């Protein structure tokens, strides 16, 4: 198919769906298809700087590929046989060497590393970038704090090519936290040129311009339509990627995305309905990789600070009423790991996520609701993120029907994706569904953010329990000093308490589903669940 035929075919798809499917190729000069990978997805970035205010998940993908961090993870074989990040093994990226001491870690930088404008990367850039991460506030600062990285004073320039990170305390999460998306290294002098008194960290400039030393740089970004990334041939953070150019197009219609894949006009897509992934896998013309979210689950959350969900028996009633298997079968088409229905005598594991012992039991739910003082039920709202309506809407309809059987009348509240995080963090939604997946794959990390009395932005239930806090803090401290027995006891303790108090009800562990042409290889699963272009190869 030549370019004219391809554009004509794409227009035909748009005409049949009544939703415009933009042409994959840009009018700009095109490189050979063998050197270009074409990615199609439902939505794109709203900001290409991970430190930006309100940067969405697609924005993480740009940041991951365009910026280096001091270290990254080694790979291992994942559950689907694909490369999967090894949470316990690290490798240098911008660093050339890492020396971990008792209360600090020292990094030697690659002496030949440069930013994409040719400026050498120096220790002052590393310090400025880490200072920025702990100072800008919002999600980046919360994430750095997860590894006890909270103050600019912790980042010390030893010489031009050496930087030291001092520990606030012993914390197992500190080193892993330096390998996530947030501690990216920026060209500090370039950003400073665009900083202002009102914007001292230059966030407005980096919102639209990549200023890193990473393997790719953004050469064109049309919000809501297209991102074009070109390989930085001077990259020193790893082996030079085989793919010179990434074209990432936003195609809102799932039907259009599937058609583009099936015809071979697009190379990769990862935001299709589960039904489509199952059908595409059965057809056998594409490679389909499905991987469970690491440290993540979809759940039903309840605001425990206000009636009726401040009543434990109401929460238990909801947990017994949910149509778990119907959700997995009819919404997920089996592409999920159930987090319900564990045997009554099954011991608690030192792991997260793991299934509760709840299962659908309408009679038990009715009995608990009556004991709670609501024999005739009550009215409430059930909220979901419209940005993920493909899963959330049918899930909420099934929940609405099930709760109706015990007298709970739910009005479904569809919140636009751009507003959902804001509404969720107001902590006023009485009943809602959401996904949380922790970047650091440790049980205590998930519980720090979701159940601890610090009441972080991810404790969307406003759950408070001194007993829970003591168990979480105890597990963190035990992990830091290698006290395995205490760690295991505390992890089992906080999991048991979460299931006993049930402020949120785990439903299932979602899968990250990716569809690729047969000639695409090198896909890797990462904690952030976005594509790593650096390893992708098109034969």
N, C-alpha and C positions, 0 to 999 in steps of 0.2 A: 504494500500500500504506500503510494507516495504522499507527500505532505498535503497536496490539494484534495486527494481522495479522503485522507484522514480528517481534515477539517470539515469536509462535506458530510462525512459519516457522523461526526460529533454533532453537527447541526441537526441531522436527522433524529438523533437521540433526543435532543432538546425539544424538537417539535412534537415528538410522540408523547413526551412526559409533561409538557407545558411548564417545565422548569428548565431554565437555561443551563446547559452543561457546557461550560467554557472550553474552548479548544485547549488541548494540552500543550501544544507547542506555542511558544511566544513568538510574536512577529520579529523579535530580535534575532540576530544571527544564531543559527542552530548548529550545535556540534553533532557529530555522528551519533545515531541512537545508541550505538554500542558504548559510548562514553557518557551517556546520560541516563539517569534513572528517573522515571516519571511516577510520582506518588500522588494519589488522589485521596482526599478525606473530606469529612462533612464540614469541619470548621478549621480555622487557622489561627495564628497568633494574634493577640491584641497588643502585644508588646514583645520585642525581641531581646529584652534585657531581663534576666531572672531577678534582678534587684528592683525592678520596676514596681510601682504601685498597682496591685491587682493583676499582675501578669498571669494569664491563664495557662492551662496545661499545654496546649500546643506551643506556647512560647518557650516552655522548657526544652522542647525539641531543638529549636534554633540555638538556644544557649548552650546545650550539651555539645553540639557539633561545631560551634564557632568559637568557643572558649576552652582553654585548658584549665585544669586544676593541678595542684601540686602532685597529687597521686590519683590513681584509679584502681579498679579491681582486676584481678586475673579472671580468667574464664574457666568454667568446668562444664560438664555435660548436664543439661537440664532434664526435667521430667519428660519432655517430648523429644529428647535426643538432640536438641539444639544447644548451641553455646549459651551459657547462663552465667551471670556474674557470680563470682565466689565471694560471699560476704566477709569471709575471714582472711582472704589473701589479697595483698595490695601490690601494686607495681608503680614505679615512677611514671609521671606523665611530663609535667613541666620540670619537675625535680629530676636530678640525676642520681641523687642518693638521699636516703632517709635514715636518720640515726635517732632511735627512741631511747631517751633517758628516763630517769625515775620520775621527774616532774616537768619534762619538756621533750620536744622533738625538734631536731634540727634538719633542715633541708638544704642541700647544695643544688643550685639551679643548673640546668643545661647551659653551658657557656655560649653555645651557638644558637640558642633560641631567640627568635625575633617576633615582634608583633607583625601584623599583616601589612603595616606601612613600612616595614624594614627596621624599625626602632628596636634595639636590643632589649630583651626582658631583663629587668634588674630586681634586686631584692626590695627596693623602694616601691616598685609596682605591686609586688606581692603584699607588702604591708598595707599599702593604700587600699588595695582591693579587699583585704580581709577586714580592715578598719571600716570600710564602706558597708560590708555585709552585716557587721554587728551594730551598725549605727543608723541605717536607713529606716529601721522599724518594720512593722508588718511581718509578712511571712519569712523573708530572709533572716531577720534578726531572731525570730522564734526558732527557725531551723538551726541556726548556729548555736543558740542556747541549749538545744537538745544534747549537744556534745560538750557542754560547759565551756563554750567559746562565747564570751559575753563582753569583753572589754578590749579596746584598742591596745592597751598596755600589754596584752598577752602576745602581741606580734612584734618581734624585735628584729631589726636589721643588724646583722653581725658584720657583714661586708657586702660589696656589690652583688655577690653571687651566693650569699648565705643568709637564710632567714630562720629564726627560731620561734617556735610557738610554745609559750609557757602554759602549763596546766593550772587551772584554778583549783582543781582537786583531782584525785585519781578517778577516772571515769572511763569505762570500757567503750563508751560511745564517741570519745573525742577523735580518735584516728579515723573511724568510719565516717564521721561527720565531715571530714576534710575531703572526702571522695564523692560527695553528693553534688548536685548541680549548682548549689548556691555559692560555694567558695571559689568562683571563677576568677581568673586573673585578667585585669584590664590594663590597657595602655594609659597609665595614670596621667601623664603629661598631656596626652591628646584630650582626655576627658576634661581635665582642668581648664583647658582653653575654652571649653563650652559651658563651664559652670558659671553660675551667677549667685548673687547674695541670697536670692530666694530658692535657688536650686544648687546648693554647694556641692552636691555629688554628681552633677551633670546628667541627671536622670532623663531629662527631656531629649538630650542628644542621643544617649544610648538606647532610648526607646525605639529609635528608627535607624541606628547605625551600629554595626558590629565593630568592636575595637579590641579584639582579642588576638591571641596567638594560635588559635585552634585550626583544625584541619580544613574548615570551610569558612567562607565569608558571604554575607548576604549582598548580592549585587542589585537585586530588585525586590521590592516588597510592595504589593498592592493589597492593603488590608481587605480581607474577605474574599480575595480572588486568587492571589498567586504569591509564592515566595520562590525566588531563584537563588541558589547558592552555588558558588564556584569554589573549586578546590584551591587551597593555599599551598602552592608547590614548595614553599619554604618551611612547611610544618616540621617540627622536630619532636613532637610529643609521641610519635609512634611511626610505624611503617606508613609510607605515603599511600593514601587510599587509591584504589584502582579506578574509582568513579570520579570523573572530572567535574560533573555537573549534576545537580539535583534540581528538578522542577517539581515543585509541590503545589498542586492546584486544589482549590476548594470547590467541591462539587456537592451542593446540598442534597441532591436527590440520591438516595441509596440505590434506586433502580439504575440511574445513570452510572454510578460508580461500578456497579456490578457489570453493566453492559460494556463499559470501557475495559474492564479486566478480561471478560470473556472473549472479547474481540482481539485482545493483545495490544490495545492502544494505550493501556496504562500498565505499569510494572508491579505496583504494590498498592494495597489499600488495607486499612486496619479498622475502619469504622463502618461495618455493615451489620445488618440485623443477624442475630444468631442463626435464624432459619436459613439465610443465604449462605452462611459459612458451612452449615451442614450439607446443603445441597451442592455447593461448589466442591466440597471434599468428596462427596459421593460421585460427582461427575469425573473427578480425577484429572482434569485438565490443568489445574493450578496446584501449587503447594500451599497447604493450609496448616499453620502452626497455631496450636491452642495451648496456652500456658497459664496455670493458676496465678493470680495476683500474689506476689510475695507479701506476707504480713498484711493481708487486706480482706475485707468482707463488706458485703452489702447488708444493711441492717434497717430495722424499724426503730426509730428513736422516739422517746417520749419526754416531754418537759416535766421533770419530777418536782418542780418547785410550786406547781399550781394544780388544784383539783381539775380533773379526777385522777391525773397520772401521778400525783404525789402519794397515792394509795397503792401499796405493794400488791394487794390482791387484784386491783384493776390491771396492773401491768402483767401479772401472771395470767389473768383471764385473756388478755390480748395475745400473750405468747402461746396459749393453748388453742386460740381460735384461728391463727394464721394458716393459710392453705399452702404449706411449704412445698409439698410435692407437685401441686398444680403449677406453682411458680416455676420450679425447675423444669418441668415438662413443657408447659405451654408458652412460657416466656423465654426461657434460656435454651430450650430444645436440647437439654442434657449437658450443655457446655458450662458446667459449674460444679463445684464440690459442695455437697449439702453440709450445712452447719446446724443440723437439728437431728432429733431422733436417736441420740446415743442410747445404748442399753442402760437400764437403771443401775446395773452393777459395774459399769465401765469406769475405771479409775481415771482421775484427772491427769492429763499429761503436762509435761514441762514444754509446752509448745503453744503457738498462736498462729492462725486461728484454730479452734477445735470445736466440735459440735456440742450443743447443749442437749439436755435430755428431754426437752420439750418436743412434742409432736402434736398434730392436729387432733383435738379432742373437744368437740363442741359442748358436750354435756359438762365436762370439767370446767370449761370456760364460763358457762352459764352459772354454775354453782358458785364459783369464785366471785363473779360479778354481783350476785345476790348477797353474798357474805360481805362484800365491800360496801353495800348500801345502795347498789344500783340495779335492783331486780328488773327494772324496765329499760335499762341501758341509759344512754345519754347521747347528745349530739356533739360532734367535734369536726375539725378539718384535718385532712390528710394531704400533706404537701409533698411536691416532688420537683426536681430540676428538669425543666422543659428541654434543656440542652441535651439531655439523654433520654428523650421521650420514648425512643424505641424499646427500651427496657422498662423505664419507670412508669409509663402510662398503663400498659397492660398489667404490670405488677400491682399498681394501686387499685385498678378496677377489681382484680381478684381479692385484694385485701378488703376493699370496700364491701364486696359481696359477702365475704366470710364474717366480717365484724357485724354486718347487718343481721346475721343469723343469731347473734346473742344480744341484739337490741342496740348496738352502737351504730348510730347513723352518721356516716362520714360524708362531708362535702369535699370533693377533690379540689385541691388548690394547685394550679399549674403556675409555677414561678419561672419566668424567663431565665435562661442560663446565665446571662450577664448579671442578674440580680440575686441569684440563688445563694451564693456564698454570703452576701451581705445580709440577706434575710435570715439565713441559718444562724449567723453569728450574733444576731440580736437576741437569740435564745428566747423567743416568744412563740415559736411554732409549737403547738401542743403535740402533734403527731406527724411524722414525716419519714421518708426513706432517703438514704444517702449511702455513699461508699466512702470508706476511709482505708487507705493503703499506706502503711508506714515505709518510708525510704530505708530506714535502718531496720533490718529484719531480726529484731529481738522483741520478745513479748513485752518487756518492761518499757520499751520505746513506745509501742502502741498504747500502753496503759498510761504512761506519763501524759500523753496528749489527750486521751479520750476519757479517762476516768479519774485522774488526779484532782484533788481539791484546789490546785492552782487555778482550776477552771479556765483552761486555755481555750483558744478559739475552736479547738476540735472537740472539747467536752460540750457538745451541743445540747446535752440533756441537763446541764448545770448540776450534775450529780456531785454530792458531797458526802464523804465518809472518812472519818479519821482512821478507821481500821484499814480501809483501802489505801490511804496515803502511806500508812506505816508499812504495809506489805510492798507497795511499789518502791518506796525509798529503800527499804531493806534489800530488795532484789538488786537495785542499782548499786548499793554499797557492797553487797556480797560479790557481785560480778566484778567490781573494780579490784578486789583483793583475791579473787579466785576461790572464794568459799562456796564450793559447789553444793554442799548439803543445804546450807542456808538459802542459797539462791533457788534451788529446786523447791524447797518448802514454801518460800515466799511467792514464787510464780504460781504454784498450785493454789496457794491461798488467795491470791487476787483474782485468779480465774474463777474459783469457787464462789467468791463473794460477788463477782460481777454477774454470775448466773443466778445467784440467790436473790440479789436485789433487782436484777433484770431492768436497769434503766434503758438499755437498748437491747434489741432482740436480734442476734445474728441470723441471717437467712441462708446465705451461701457465700462461698469464695468465688468471685467472678473469674473468668478466663480472659486473658489478653489474646485476641484472635487476629491473625495477620494472614492475608491472602497475597501470594506472589506468583509471578510467572515462573515456569520451570527453569528458565535460564538465569534466575536470580539466586544467588547464594550469599552466605555470610551473615544472615539474620542472627542477631543476638538478643536475648531477653535481658533487660535492665530493670532495676528497681523502679525507675520513673516510667516504665512501660512505653517509652517513645522510641522511635527509630534511631539507631546509631548508623549514620551514613558511612562512617569511616571504614566499616568492615564489609559493606555491601559490594558485591561483585556481579557484573552482568556479562555473561559469556556470549 
